[in-house]
Amino acid sequence: MTDVTPGAGRLAHAPANHPTVKAPKVGILLANLGTPDNYDYWSMRRYLNEFLSDKRVIDIPNWKWQPLLQLIILTKRPFTSGANYKLIWNHEKGESPLMTITKDQTAAIAAAMQAAHGDKVMVDFCMRYGNPSTASKVQAMVAAGCEKILFFPLYPHYAGATSATANDAFFAALMKEKRQPAARVVPEYFDHPAYIDALAQSVERSYAGLSEKPDVLVASYHGMPIRYLMEGDPYHCHCAKTTRLLRERLGWAPGSIDTTFQSVFGREEWLKPYTVKHVAELARQGKKKIAVMAPAFSADCIETLEEINGEIRESFEHAGGEVFTYIPCLNDDAAHIDALVTVIEENLTGWV
C-alpha cells in the first residue's frame, strides 16, 4: 500500500510540492446495461444509437448496418421505444425504473461493504450505455484513490452482448488512466447457490400470495441469435442450467419450469422457444394459469415491465389464458443483495 501520512494527503517524506495523494482504497464498480436520460425522441435516439452501434450487440458490417440504423431504425424506433418507456417511467424521480433500482442496489451493497470494511472500499455504479458512463466512474474512482477496482457486470449469465461489452468499456476506460489501478472482473454467477436461493425465495414468496398455484412457471431469458451459440457463446447453456438448478432447489418435478427467450430483433433466427409464442401455446393447451419470471435480469427494466407484463401477457390472454402472474426481478430484495455481497466478497479475496 502507498505510504500516506495520516491526515496530510501526501506521501511520507515527500517534498512539500509533491501532488496530493489520496488514501488507498478498493473500488467496487457495479455495471448494468443502461437507460435513456428521458423518453423524448432525442434522448431515445442517442441511447439507441449507442446501444445498436455496439458490434457486440449487432455484428453486421457497418456498411450494411449503419445506413439502415441511421436512416430508418433511428427515425422511427425512438418514438415507439419512448412511448413504452413513458408507460413505466418513474415520473416522481425523473428516471427509468432500471436507474432507480440500480441506485437502490448500490446503496444497499455500499452499506454492507461499509459495515464489513469501513472506508477501505468505495462502491459505485455505471451504465454500459447512457449515463453514468463507465469511463466517468472509473475516472472518479481513480481520483478518489482506488488503487484496485473490482468490476461487477450485473448479469448472472455470460453473454458477449452483455458481460463482454461491459468488460470492453471497463478496459477501454482503464486505458485512459495515467495511474492504472489493478483490476479484477467478476465472472458470471448464475450457478452460485446464493443466487439460486434468492431466485427460489422469490418464486416461493410469489406463489404463497396466490389463491391457486400456476399450471407452469415460465423462465423467460433475454434472447440472442442462435448463430452466437454456434460461434461459442455459452449463454444458452447458462440459462438452461439456471432453470434446472432453480427447479431442483424448489424440489419440483422435471418439466415444471419452461425455459424460453424473449426480445427477438430482426429477421435472423434467435434462441427458441420464443416466450411470446410459447405462452400463447400454453394457453391453447389448456394451461390457463401461468407465472413468468426473468432470471437473466438483475433489475426490472423495459424488457420485464413493458415486454413481459405487456406484450407477453397480452399474447397469453388473447390465446385464452386466464391468470398471468409476473414474478418481479430480484432487484434490491434482501436475499439478492446478500447474494451479490457474497459474490463480491469472494472476488475481493486478498484485496481487503
C-alpha positions in Angstrom: 0.0 0.0 0.0 1.1 3.6 -0.6 2.6 5.1 2.5 0.5 8.2 3.0 1.0 10.5 6.0 -2.3 10.4 8.1 -4.4 13.5 7.5 -1.8 15.1 5.3 -2.8 13.7 1.9 0.8 13.4 0.8 3.4 10.7 0.8 5.6 10.4 3.9 9.0 12.0 3.4 7.8 13.6 0.1 8.8 17.2 -0.7 6.3 19.9 0.1 5.4 20.4 -3.6 4.5 16.7 -4.2 1.0 16.2 -5.6 -1.7 15.3 -3.1 -2.1 11.5 -2.7 -5.4 10.0 -1.6 -5.5 7.3 1.0 -5.6 4.0 -1.0 -9.0 2.3 -1.4 -10.5 -0.7 -3.3 -13.3 0.3 -5.7 -16.3 -1.9 -6.4 -17.9 -0.8 -9.6 -21.3 -2.3 -10.4 -22.4 -2.2 -14.1 -25.7 -2.5 -15.8 -26.9 -2.2 -19.3 -28.1 1.4 -19.3 -31.1 3.6 -19.8 -32.0 6.7 -21.7 -31.9 10.0 -19.8 -35.6 10.6 -20.8 -38.2 9.2 -23.1 -38.3 12.1 -25.6 -37.2 11.5 -29.2 -33.7 12.8 -28.9 -32.9 11.1 -25.6 -34.1 7.9 -27.0 -32.2 8.3 -30.3 -28.9 9.0 -28.5 -29.4 5.9 -26.3 -30.5 3.6 -29.1 -27.7 4.8 -31.4 -25.1 4.0 -28.8 -26.7 0.6 -28.0 -27.4 -0.5 -31.5 -24.0 0.6 -32.8 -22.2 -1.7 -30.4 -20.6 -4.5 -32.5 -21.1 -6.9 -29.6 -24.9 -6.4 -29.9 -25.2 -6.1 -33.7 -22.3 -7.6 -35.5 -23.4 -6.8 -39.1 -20.7 -5.0 -41.1 -21.1 -1.2 -40.7 -21.5 -0.6 -44.4 -24.7 -2.7 -44.3 -25.9 -1.8 -40.8 -25.3 1.9 -40.3 -27.3 3.2 -43.2 -30.3 1.1 -42.1 -29.8 2.2 -38.5 -29.3 5.9 -39.1 -31.9 6.4 -41.9 -34.7 4.0 -41.0 -34.5 2.5 -37.5 -33.4 5.6 -35.6 -36.0 7.7 -37.5 -38.9 5.5 -36.2 -37.9 3.5 -33.2 -37.3 6.4 -30.8 -41.0 7.2 -30.9 -42.2 3.7 -30.2 -39.5 3.0 -27.6 -40.1 6.4 -26.0 -43.8 5.6 -25.7 -43.0 2.3 -24.0 -40.6 3.9 -21.6 -43.2 6.5 -20.7 -45.5 3.8 -19.6 -43.0 2.5 -17.0 -41.1 5.7 -16.2 -40.5 6.8 -12.6 -42.0 10.2 -13.0 -41.5 11.1 -9.4 -37.8 10.8 -9.7 -37.5 11.6 -13.3 -35.7 8.4 -14.3 -36.3 4.9 -15.6 -37.0 2.0 -13.1 -33.7 0.4 -14.0 -31.9 3.6 -12.8 -33.9 3.7 -9.6 -33.4 0.1 -8.8 -29.7 0.2 -9.6 -29.2 3.1 -7.2 -31.1 1.2 -4.5 -28.9 -1.9 -5.1 -25.7 0.2 -5.0 -26.8 1.9 -1.7 -27.6 -1.5 -0.1 -24.3 -3.1 -1.2 -22.4 0.0 -0.2 -23.9 -0.2 3.3 -22.9 -3.8 3.6 -19.4 -3.2 2.5 -19.1 -0.2 4.8 -20.1 -2.3 7.7 -17.6 -5.0 6.7 -14.6 -2.9 5.6 -15.2 0.7 6.6 -13.6 3.3 4.4 -11.2 0.8 2.7 -13.8 0.3 -0.1 -15.8 2.6 -2.4 -18.9 1.3 -4.1 -20.5 2.9 -7.2 -22.3 2.0 -10.4 -22.1 2.7 -14.1 -24.1 2.0 -17.2 -22.7 0.5 -20.4 -24.9 2.8 -22.5 -26.1 6.2 -21.4 -25.2 7.8 -18.1 -23.3 7.5 -15.8 -20.7 6.1 -18.2 -18.2 3.5 -17.3 -15.3 5.9 -18.2 -16.6 8.6 -15.9 -16.9 6.3 -12.9 -13.5 4.7 -13.4 -12.0 8.1 -13.6 -13.8 9.1 -10.4 -12.6 6.0 -8.6 -9.0 6.6 -9.6 -9.3 10.2 -8.5 -10.6 9.1 -5.1 -7.6 6.9 -4.5 -8.8 3.5 -5.7 -5.6 1.5 -6.5 -7.6 -1.6 -7.1 -11.0 -1.9 -8.8 -13.4 -4.9 -8.8 -15.7 -4.5 -11.9 -19.0 -6.3 -11.4 -21.3 -6.6 -14.5 -24.7 -7.3 -13.0 -25.5 -10.1 -15.5 -25.9 -13.6 -13.8 -25.2 -15.3 -17.2 -22.3 -14.6 -19.5 -23.1 -13.3 -23.0 -21.0 -11.4 -25.5 -23.7 -8.8 -25.9 -23.9 -8.1 -22.1 -20.9 -9.2 -20.0 -18.3 -8.9 -22.7 -19.3 -5.5 -23.9 -19.4 -4.2 -20.3 -15.9 -5.5 -19.8 -14.8 -3.9 -23.1 -16.0 -0.5 -21.8 -14.2 -1.0 -18.5 -10.9 -2.0 -20.1 -11.2 0.9 -22.5 -11.6 3.3 -19.6 -8.5 1.9 -17.9 -6.5 2.6 -21.0 -7.1 6.3 -20.4 -5.7 6.4 -16.9 -2.2 7.7 -16.1 -2.2 5.7 -12.9 -3.9 2.5 -13.9 -5.3 0.6 -11.0 -5.1 -3.2 -10.6 -8.3 -4.7 -11.9 -10.5 -7.8 -11.4 -13.7 -8.7 -13.3 -16.5 -10.7 -11.6 -17.4 -13.6 -13.8 -20.9 -15.0 -14.3 -22.6 -16.2 -11.1 -25.8 -17.9 -12.4 -25.0 -21.1 -10.6 -23.9 -19.6 -7.3 -26.0 -21.2 -4.6 -26.9 -17.8 -3.0 -28.2 -16.5 -6.3 -30.3 -19.7 -7.0 -31.6 -19.5 -3.4 -32.7 -15.9 -3.9 -34.5 -16.8 -7.1 -36.2 -19.7 -5.4 -37.3 -17.5 -2.5 -38.9 -15.0 -4.9 -40.9 -17.8 -6.5 -42.0 -19.2 -3.1 -43.0 -15.7 -1.9 -45.0 -15.0 -5.1 -46.7 -18.4 -5.0 -47.6 -18.1 -1.4 -49.7 -15.0 -2.3 -51.7 -16.8 -5.0 -55.0 -18.5 -4.4 -54.2 -21.2 -6.9 -50.8 -22.5 -8.0 -50.0 -21.7 -11.6 -50.0 -24.6 -14.1 -46.5 -23.9 -15.2 -43.7 -21.4 -14.4 -42.0 -19.9 -17.4 -38.4 -18.7 -17.0 -38.0 -16.1 -19.8 -34.5 -15.1 -20.6 -33.3 -12.4 -23.0 -32.8 -13.8 -26.4 -29.9 -13.8 -28.8 -29.3 -15.0 -32.4 -28.8 -18.8 -32.4 -25.7 -18.1 -34.5 -24.0 -16.7 -31.4 -24.4 -20.1 -29.7 -22.9 -21.8 -32.7 -19.9 -19.4 -32.5 -19.2 -20.3 -28.9 -21.3 -18.0 -26.7 -22.2 -20.1 -23.6 -25.3 -18.0 -22.7 -27.9 -20.6 -23.8 -26.2 -23.3 -21.7 -26.1 -21.0 -18.7 -29.8 -20.3 -19.0 -30.7 -23.9 -19.2 -28.6 -24.8 -16.2 -30.2 -21.9 -14.2 -33.7 -23.4 -14.8 -32.6 -26.8 -13.8 -30.9 -25.6 -10.6 -33.9 -23.5 -9.7 -36.2 -26.4 -10.2 -34.0 -28.7 -8.1 -33.8 -26.0 -5.3 -37.6 -25.7 -5.3 -38.0 -29.5 -5.2 -40.2 -29.6 -8.3 -40.6 -32.3 -10.9 -38.9 -32.2 -14.3 -41.0 -30.2 -16.8 -42.5 -27.9 -14.2 -40.4 -24.9 -15.4 -40.1 -23.9 -19.1 -37.1 -22.1 -20.5 -38.0 -19.5 -23.1 -36.4 -16.5 -24.8 -37.8 -13.0 -25.4 -36.8 -9.7 -27.1 -36.3 -11.0 -30.6 -34.9 -8.4 -33.0 -34.5 -8.5 -36.8 -35.1 -11.4 -39.2 -32.4 -13.8 -38.1 -33.3 -16.9 -36.2 -32.9 -16.5 -32.4 -32.8 -18.9 -29.5 -36.1 -20.8 -29.1 -38.8 -21.2 -27.9 -39.9 -17.5 -28.2 -41.6 -16.5 -25.0 -44.4 -14.5 -26.7 -45.4 -17.6 -28.8 -44.8 -20.2 -26.1 -47.2 -18.6 -23.6 -49.9 -18.5 -26.2 -49.3 -22.2 -27.0 -49.6 -23.0 -23.3 -53.0 -21.3 -23.2 -54.2 -23.2 -26.2 -53.0 -26.4 -24.5 -55.4 -25.6 -21.6 -52.8 -24.2 -19.2 -54.8 -21.2 -18.2 -52.8 -20.1 -15.2 -49.1 -19.4 -15.6 -46.3 -17.4 -13.9 -43.4 -15.8 -15.7 -40.1 -14.7 -14.2 -36.9 -13.2 -15.8 -33.8 -14.8 -14.2 -31.4 -13.1 -16.6 -32.2 -9.6 -15.4 -30.8 -8.4 -12.1 -33.3 -5.5 -12.1 -36.7 -4.8 -13.6 -36.5 -2.8 -16.8 -38.2 -2.1 -20.1 -37.9 -5.8 -21.1 -39.7 -7.0 -18.0 -42.1 -4.2 -17.0 -43.3 -3.5 -20.5 -42.5 -6.5 -22.6 -43.3 -9.3 -20.2 -46.1 -7.5 -18.4 -47.4 -6.1 -21.7 -46.8 -7.9 -24.9 -46.2 -11.3 -23.5 -49.2 -11.1 -21.1 -51.4 -10.0 -23.9 -50.3 -12.9 -26.1 -51.2 -15.3 -23.3 -54.6 -13.7 -22.6 -55.6 -13.4 -26.3 -55.0 -17.2 -26.7 -57.4 -17.9 -23.9 -55.1 -17.7 -20.8 -56.9 -16.5 -17.7 -54.4 -15.8 -14.9 -51.0 -14.4 -15.7 -48.6 -13.7 -12.8 -45.4 -11.8 -13.3 -42.7 -12.5 -10.6 -40.5 -9.4 -10.3 -36.8 -9.4 -10.8 -34.7 -9.8 -7.6 -34.0 -6.0 -7.6 -32.9 -4.8 -4.1 -34.5 -7.8 -2.3 -32.5 -8.6 0.8 -31.7 -12.2 -0.4 -30.5 -10.8 -3.7 -28.3 -8.2 -2.0 -26.9 -10.8 0.3 -26.0 -13.0 -2.8 -24.3 -10.1 -4.6 -22.3 -9.2 -1.5 -21.3 -12.8 -1.1 -20.1 -12.9 -4.8 -18.2 -9.6 -4.2 -16.5 -10.8 -1.0 -15.4 -14.0 -2.8 -13.8 -11.9 -5.6 -12.2 -9.5 -3.2 -10.2 -12.2 -1.6 -6.7 -10.9 -0.8 -7.6 -7.3 -1.5 -9.2 -6.4 1.7 
